[in-house]
Amino acid sequence: MKRFLARVVGRGAFVPFREHAEAVESTAEELSRQLRAWLRGEAVQADVVSGREHQADLIKRKVREDLMRARFSLLARPALLQLLGHQDLIADLCQDAALLMAQRRPPLGIELEDEFRALGEAISRTVHAYSVVIGEFDQAVGSGHIGAHAPRISEGVDRINQLEHESDLLERSIVATIYRREDMPAFDRYHLIQLVLMLGGVVDQVEEASGDLRMLLAGL
């Protein structure tokens, strides 16, 4: 089994997966910086986030090419492509959220500013937790000693699930706050809710990717 794993997803083949996750995290970090600028009423540099997303996309294409050329089993290849797809969606949603923020910055008030700031911090924590887990998974597959790393990977996935739950509670709180603002114009309300859903989607995709890791472990 160890020789089989080394052949189908050895260290040389799997390193770009971690590299892609790190590029995705860089995109999320830039989104968080632009969110803080948006909260301060400053111009959002969506092009900077798009640049990070583009770099992640270039790495994604290389990983996909490597996956298609490698001699994976029929089960392993779709599972890894699905993982890559979820990682890619994290960066895509970061880009989309930055573009949306650049279009409009409605008056928020202190309560909404604090809640959006907390959601941005939740995104950073969750994406970083995923980057740590994918690094652990990289080491596990590359070394062939899956069992030795499995508990830490599983703990990391559990941590991501908890962070996603906390983020979900923040999203609900923000939506509730928006609807309590009877003085808020309808279009501003719509814009902010769309932004909440997009930011929350970033965290949701992180959870999806971590779920892929759990399924890959379960099948080894």
Order of alpha helices (4+ residues) and beta strands (2+ residues): alpha-alpha-alpha-alpha-alpha-alpha-alpha
